[in-house]
Amino acid sequence: MADPVAMTPIPTTESPEEKFREFLEIRGEKLTEPRRVLIRHIFDAHKHFDADELVADLRLAGRQVSRSTVYRTLRLLVEANLLRELRLNNRSAYEHDYGYPSHDHLHCSECNEVVEFCNDGIRQLREAISLEHGFRATGHRFLITGVCQACSRKRSPRRRLDLI
């Protein structure tokens, strides 16, 4: 997956590691060294990734974390609201949730590129619809799936029947 457009982080009072440690302590669990390695690696760069990409990145970085630990820790990071899970083409991709503004996504179904964007109109629509229904919105997920410009150019030239 391609790196997203740079999102400006929101200042937070706690690091993702501190927030995760607190979440785990409430559950009676510990921040083990493999979990610490994972959270530091994940939050070193803002990008979309899937579990297999994370495992490969860790190996390239010389870090040995078992695949099962990666999957379990990703689930915990989503529960702790540190990561957001995106369903893309029947697979899960992850991105930072903690410390980043609310935003939406474009997803190319051919090359899997994910583009982040912010649109105040979408946020205003969410608030208006919530107000209309007596609902207090705490967030939303808006994902536009299609074909990016680069993949559109790669497609074979249009045939006459395609134009109908």
N, C-alpha and C positions, 0 to 999 in steps of 0.2 A: 504494500500500500504506500502511496505517496505521502510525504509529510504534508500536514494541513497548512493553511495560511496561518501565519503567526498570530496567536491569541495573546493578548496582554493579560498576564496573571493578576488576580485580585490579591491585595495584601491580606495575609492571614496571621493570626496570633500564634498558631502552633504549626510546626512542620508536619508534613504528611506522616512522617515516622512517629512523631509524638501523638498525633491524632489516632493512628493505628494502634499504638501501644495502649492508649486509653480505652479504645474499643475492645481490644483483646482482654484487658484486665477486667472490664465489666462482665465479660463472658467467662471469666475464670481461666483464660488462656494466656500464654506467654509470647512475647515477641522473640522468637528463636532467631538464630543467626541466618538460616536460609531465608526466613521471612524478611529480615532486615536487609539482606542482600537484594531481594526482589524489590522491596519498596524503594530502596535507594536507586536501583537501576531504572525502574519504571519512571520515577519522578525526576531523573536527571535530564530528560528531554521530553518535550510535549509532542507526542505523535500518536497516531492510531496504530494498533498492533493486535494481532491475535495470539493465542497461546503458543502456537508453533513458532511464530516469529520471535516471541519472547525467549523461548527455549534456545533457539538458534543464536539470538543476540547474546544471551548469557554465556553460551559455549564459546562464541567468538571473543568475549571479554575475559575468558579464562575462569568463569564462575561455574561451579558445579552445583546445580540445584535440580532435584529430581522432577520429572514431568508431573508426577502426582502432587508434589508440593506446589508447583506452579499453578496447577488447576485449582487446588483447594484454596490457595492464597488469593488468586484472582476472585474467586467467589466471595471470600471474606472482605476483600477490598471494595467490592461492589456493595455488599451489605453495610459496610462502614461509610458509604457515600464518598469514598475517595476516588473510585473509578466508576465510570458509566459504561454499561454494556450496550453495544449496538448490534442488532441482528442484520447482517449483510449477506445476501446470497446463501442462506442456510448455514451460516457460520457466525460465530460471535467475534466481534472486534471490541477493543477496549480503548478508552481515552480517559484523561484526567477529568474528574468532576470537581474535586476539592481545589479551591483556589483559582478557578476559572469562571468567567462570566457565562450566563445562560446563552446558548447559541444553538444553531441548527446546522444541518448537513445536506450536502449534495453527494450522491454516491453513483459512480459509474459502474454499471453492471457488467461491463466488459473488462476493464483493467483494474477494477476495485479501488480506484482513486477516491479519496474522501476529501471533500472541501468543506471547511467550516465557514459559516457566515453568521453575522448578527443582523437582525432586521427588527427595528422598533415596531413596525406595523404588526408583525406576528405577535410580539409581546402584548401590544395594546389589544389586539383581537382576543388573545387568551384572557386578558383581564376583563374585557367587556362581556364575553360569553360566560365567564365565571360569575360575574356580578349578576347577570341576567338570571342565572340559575341558583343564586344564593350559595355559591361554591367558593371556597378559598383555595386558589391555585397555588401550589408550591413548586411547580415546574411543568415542563412539557417536553415532548420529543417530536421533532418534525424532521423527517428524512425524505428528500426528493431523490427518487431513483431514476436514472436515465443513462444516457451515453454522453460522455464528455466530448469536447471539441476535437481532441487528438484522435480519439477512437472513431469519431464520425468521419474524419478525413481518411482514416485507414481503410474504411469500408470500400468495397468495390464500387465503381461508378454506377450511378442509378440507371436502372433499365426503364424503358418507357412505362411498363406496367407499374413500377414503383411510384410513379408520379400521379397515378389515379387515386 
